[in-house]
């Protein structure tokens, strides 16, 4: 039996509540922004249980009105998200400049939709149901599509007993840190509006929109292209199963203690130990030949690693995919958890100001645009971060039941780490081909540490 479809009821565009003087200027993209032009939008969302007052006939209309108003207030501070990408070309001398025009755009998009399914239909199945991909705008869009599509869309989908709020944001404009910073600010404005204390000029953590470039470069970075067909790659993922796994605070502590004990150290973090577990067990599940090379990448926030450091609330892309030493799968599996975790720890320690600026210098000498084919099929990529404050986002319906993501940026071996609903826990979204996922589900080392997320909702 086919699943019901998500029905779009209405669409509109939201402008910043008022236009600041700064918002009339162009927002230039840095090398780490431009490198993301062929990747997908960021798509993450939160599923809320309908509160008792949802029985009121005006509940949804009131919710939508408040969401739109608080979104317009948040866009005052994050005005690039209401803009559009523009490319300026010149032949002699060559110029291929992609930037954000913040003043000639209809704004961010807002979609009201409905789905004739319940929370249990979304959360109960072992695998994340495909219908979740329809809870987001910009399905399969790449960031370069921001020339004609909104750079930000909020989609609010009403379920039988819940509400899903999904944001899709152009990844060439900001990274996960910037994404959740915006989501948190939207929620802060909504909650202040509920208390009738909102002053739109004041938010607790305003973004820093000043562009950061390597000394001697920028703000105008010309790409060595004449047409987008030279660098845009519309990657289609193979058939994947997508599952959520839960790691309790206790389980993470055991992994960390085990990894440190095996290496006679105390320097390995819980997340490094967890990443090592995924690297080892996914490699084993893939049944790779012993001489097949493999590695593990961790998406790292670079703000604090630069010297001088960027502000924590710097808005843009400041991430780098830390890569472990490339080793043979047989060697990885012959050693224990601690050995793999130490490899990751060393890679994290080695990502410093010198390494980051070296990467940027190389990029400026030969600018490239990354594609999802950049990640090889024998490795593991740990994306997102459990450090993002995801469950502080409340929109008059209490704490979210769960977090889910869309189709974007998924491939075999992509693992996204999310803050768990319970303090100190982590949820992992694991994407693997069906055969490999079945092997992982039978892996004793993995399943001893993991559990299925537990949810409670009212019917």
PyMOL commands that set and color helices and strands:
alter all, ss='L'
color gray80, all
select helices_A, chain A and resi 22-24+31-34+52-55+59-77+79-82+119-123+130-135+143-147+176-194+228-230+249-263+270-285+303-305+329-334+337-350+353-365+372-374+434-441+444-449
alter helices_A, ss='H'
color red, helices_A
select strands_A, chain A and resi 7-14+27-28+42-49+84-90+95-101+108-114+152-158+162-169+241-247+293-294+296-301+319-323+327-328+380-384+402-405+414-419+426-432
alter strands_A, ss='S'
color yellow, strands_A
deselect
rebuild
show_as cartoon
